[in-house]
Amino acid sequence: MACGHAGHAVVVGEAVIVAGIGCRRGATQSDIEAAVTAALERACRPLAQIDLIATATSKRGEKGIAEAASARGVRLVFVAPDALEVASARGATWSARVLALAGVPWGAEAGALAACGPKAKLILPRIVTGKVTGALASAEEIP
């Protein structure tokens, strides 16, 4: 699995949508799917329209995230703490709990933004669905 920028997630000129995911330990595939679906619905995006799922490297052992990415047929990108910290400056919300645990004010937003690249913008700030926090970011590759 890659760390940081998603690389060549899409063809040049096409938009890429990244679902950033944060979760409590033991979140299941259905927990993750519910958060992704809720985020896409809230952002008025088609339910299958994500290009990859991004999360912090600290979530590498969370099977639910990997299973959700596999079920959707999208790549799972693990974002390193330094990339989360850089991307966190572009976020929209703040969580004291996540800051204390992860060192950045929000993992889902920072993960989505970092994986999407330096020109990415949030299309949906973090939302909480049960044990899972989700956010959506988008970028368009410019030739």
Helices and strands as residue ranges (DSSP letters): E 15-23, H 29-42, E 52-56, G 57-59, H 63-72, E 75-79, H 81-88, H 96-102, H 107-116, E 121-129, E 132-140
